[in-house]
Each structure stands twice: as C-alpha cells, then as structure tokens.
Amino acid sequence: MDDVSNHHLKRDRASLTIDKFSAAQEQLDESIGAFFRNKWLAAITLAGATEYMLPVASPESDLFEIGKKKIRHLIGMTESEFIDLMNKQRDWLKHVQMQKPVVLEYSQDDVVIMILRAYLRLRSLTDAESEPMLNFRFWVEQNIDSKETFSFDQLRGGNQ
C-alpha cells in the first residue's frame, strides 16, 4: 500500500468542467492502468462505472451488445444466467449484500470481461482509441483473442 505521508500534493482550489464522454474515457483509461498494475478491484469498479455512464448506441451497433449475444450463445447460457455471471463481481463491489458470498472470488478473466464491456461500449460511440485502450486491445489480442471464442475482428464485423 502507498504511504500517503510521502505524497506532496498541493491543494488545488480550481474547479474543473468535463463532459460525460470525456469522463468515461478517463475512467476507462484509469481502469486499464489499474489492470496493468494488478489493481483488479479498482479496474472492475472503474470499468463498471464507465459502462453505465455511456448510452447504448443501438442494439444493432453497440459492440458490447453484439459481443454479449455471441458469447452467451457460445457458452450456452440463458440471458438471465449470463447477466448474473457478468455482473457478479461488479455488483459485489458496488452493493451492500447481507447474503452470501461474504468474500469475493474473482480472476483476471473477470477483470478483462468488465474492461471489455466498457471498452466496447465506448468504441460503439467513437472510432478513437486512447493509448491505454490500444495497449489493452493489444494485450487481449496477444493473450486471449481466440477466433473460436472472441475476436475484435468478429465484433467489428457485426452479426456475421
């Protein structure tokens, strides 16, 4: 854990103005940075916030919605089972839960999925990719991108 006493951040009284899209981009970039620093819970939280800040382009053109349908079909889950699986870690971190599980089990794959959700939602709205987004895409293509299960190229091609 960082020693806060070693940080010499001066107080800045200036206010900032930012639009939702720029705020979402900053959160996604920070989520990706947290992923690469192995701060996976922060990455899940920031990516989840990013996804819900952005509108769905349309079910036909939103890359996450297209990908979700393809992945759900490949693993053979109902929509409600898939949604529960996709939201398990995010919801555990975000909501007070009196029921079990008291502890969270999560993996690198869970973090990657959450970041991909935000990444794809953002990419549905713009062709621009920040440097962190490019680095993350490269990492996914090198480590996960399997033509049988997931491919950025398949998503770009729509419902083919």
C-alpha positions as CSV (number, residue, x, y, z in Angstrom):
1,M,0.0,0.0,0.0
2,D,1.3,3.5,-0.8
3,D,2.5,5.6,2.1
4,V,0.3,8.6,1.9
5,S,2.6,10.7,4.0
6,N,5.2,10.6,1.2
7,H,2.9,12.3,-1.3
8,H,3.2,16.0,-1.5
9,L,0.1,17.0,-3.4
10,K,-0.8,20.6,-3.0
11,R,-4.4,21.6,-2.6
12,D,-5.9,22.9,-5.8
13,R,-9.0,25.1,-5.4
14,A,-9.7,25.3,-9.1
15,S,-12.9,23.7,-10.4
16,L,-12.9,21.5,-13.5
17,T,-15.6,21.0,-16.1
18,I,-15.9,17.7,-18.0
19,D,-18.5,16.1,-20.3
20,K,-19.8,12.6,-19.7
21,F,-17.9,11.2,-22.7
22,S,-14.5,12.6,-21.6
23,A,-15.2,11.4,-18.0
24,A,-16.0,7.9,-19.3
25,Q,-12.8,7.9,-21.4
26,E,-10.7,9.0,-18.4
27,Q,-12.3,6.3,-16.2
28,L,-11.7,3.6,-18.8
29,D,-8.1,4.7,-19.2
30,E,-7.6,4.5,-15.4
31,S,-9.3,1.1,-15.3
32,I,-6.9,-0.2,-17.9
33,G,-4.0,1.3,-15.9
34,A,-5.2,-0.4,-12.8
35,F,-5.5,-3.7,-14.6
36,F,-1.9,-3.5,-15.8
37,R,-0.8,-2.6,-12.2
38,N,-2.7,-5.7,-10.9
39,K,-5.2,-3.5,-9.0
40,W,-8.0,-5.6,-10.3
41,L,-10.8,-4.5,-7.9
42,A,-10.2,-0.9,-8.9
43,A,-10.2,-1.9,-12.5
44,I,-13.6,-3.7,-12.2
45,T,-15.1,-0.7,-10.3
46,L,-13.9,1.9,-12.8
47,A,-14.8,-0.2,-15.9
48,G,-18.3,-0.8,-14.4
49,A,-18.8,2.9,-13.8
50,T,-17.6,3.7,-17.3
51,E,-20.0,1.3,-19.0
52,Y,-23.0,2.8,-17.2
53,M,-22.0,6.4,-18.0
54,L,-22.4,5.7,-21.7
55,P,-25.6,5.3,-23.7
56,V,-26.2,2.2,-25.8
57,A,-25.6,3.2,-29.4
58,S,-28.4,0.8,-30.5
59,P,-28.7,-3.0,-30.0
60,E,-27.6,-3.5,-33.6
61,S,-24.5,-1.3,-33.5
62,D,-23.4,-1.5,-29.8
63,L,-20.3,-3.7,-29.9
64,F,-20.9,-4.9,-26.3
65,E,-24.4,-6.0,-27.0
66,I,-23.3,-7.8,-30.2
67,G,-20.4,-9.5,-28.3
68,K,-22.7,-10.4,-25.4
69,K,-25.1,-12.3,-27.7
70,K,-22.2,-14.1,-29.4
71,I,-20.5,-15.1,-26.1
72,R,-23.8,-16.2,-24.4
73,H,-24.6,-18.4,-27.4
74,L,-21.2,-20.0,-27.4
75,I,-21.3,-20.9,-23.7
76,G,-25.0,-22.0,-23.8
77,M,-26.5,-19.8,-21.0
78,T,-29.9,-18.2,-20.7
79,E,-29.8,-14.4,-20.8
80,S,-30.6,-14.1,-17.0
81,E,-27.8,-16.7,-16.1
82,F,-25.4,-14.8,-18.3
83,I,-26.3,-11.4,-16.9
84,D,-25.8,-12.8,-13.3
85,L,-22.4,-14.2,-14.3
86,M,-21.3,-10.9,-16.0
87,N,-22.4,-8.7,-13.1
88,K,-21.3,-10.9,-10.1
89,Q,-18.1,-9.1,-9.3
90,R,-19.2,-5.6,-10.1
91,D,-22.4,-6.0,-8.0
92,W,-20.5,-7.5,-5.1
93,L,-18.2,-4.5,-5.1
94,K,-20.9,-1.9,-5.6
95,H,-23.8,-3.1,-3.4
96,V,-24.2,-3.9,0.3
97,Q,-25.1,-7.5,0.4
98,M,-26.3,-9.2,3.6
99,Q,-26.4,-12.6,1.9
100,K,-23.5,-14.8,0.8
101,P,-20.9,-14.7,-0.5
102,V,-19.2,-12.8,2.2
103,V,-16.0,-13.0,0.3
104,L,-15.4,-12.4,-3.4
105,E,-13.7,-14.9,-5.7
106,Y,-12.5,-13.3,-9.0
107,S,-10.0,-13.9,-11.7
108,Q,-8.1,-12.0,-14.3
109,D,-10.7,-13.1,-16.8
110,D,-13.4,-11.4,-14.8
111,V,-11.5,-8.2,-14.9
112,V,-10.8,-8.4,-18.6
113,I,-14.5,-9.0,-19.3
114,M,-15.5,-5.9,-17.3
115,I,-13.0,-3.7,-19.1
116,L,-14.1,-5.1,-22.4
117,R,-17.6,-4.2,-21.7
118,A,-16.7,-0.6,-21.1
119,Y,-14.2,-0.6,-24.0
120,L,-16.7,-1.9,-26.4
121,R,-19.4,0.5,-25.3
122,L,-17.1,3.4,-25.8
123,R,-15.9,2.1,-29.2
124,S,-19.5,1.8,-30.3
125,L,-19.7,5.6,-29.9
126,T,-16.4,6.6,-31.4
127,D,-13.6,5.2,-33.6
128,A,-11.0,6.9,-31.5
129,E,-8.8,4.8,-29.1
130,S,-6.7,6.2,-26.4
131,E,-3.2,4.9,-25.8
132,P,-4.4,2.8,-22.8
133,M,-7.2,1.4,-25.0
134,L,-4.7,0.4,-27.7
135,N,-2.4,-1.2,-25.2
136,F,-5.3,-3.2,-23.7
137,R,-6.5,-4.3,-27.1
138,F,-3.0,-5.4,-28.0
139,W,-2.8,-7.3,-24.7
140,V,-6.2,-9.0,-25.3
141,E,-5.2,-9.9,-28.9
142,Q,-1.9,-11.4,-27.6
143,N,-3.3,-13.2,-24.6
144,I,-7.0,-14.0,-25.1
145,D,-8.2,-13.3,-28.7
146,S,-9.2,-16.7,-29.9
147,K,-11.1,-16.9,-33.2
148,E,-13.3,-19.7,-31.7
149,T,-14.4,-17.7,-28.7
150,F,-13.7,-14.0,-29.0
151,S,-12.3,-11.7,-31.7
152,F,-12.2,-8.0,-32.1
153,D,-12.5,-8.5,-35.8
154,Q,-15.7,-10.6,-35.4
155,L,-17.2,-7.8,-33.3
156,R,-16.3,-5.1,-35.9
157,G,-18.0,-7.3,-38.5
158,G,-21.3,-7.1,-36.6
159,N,-23.6,-10.1,-36.5
160,Q,-21.8,-12.2,-39.1
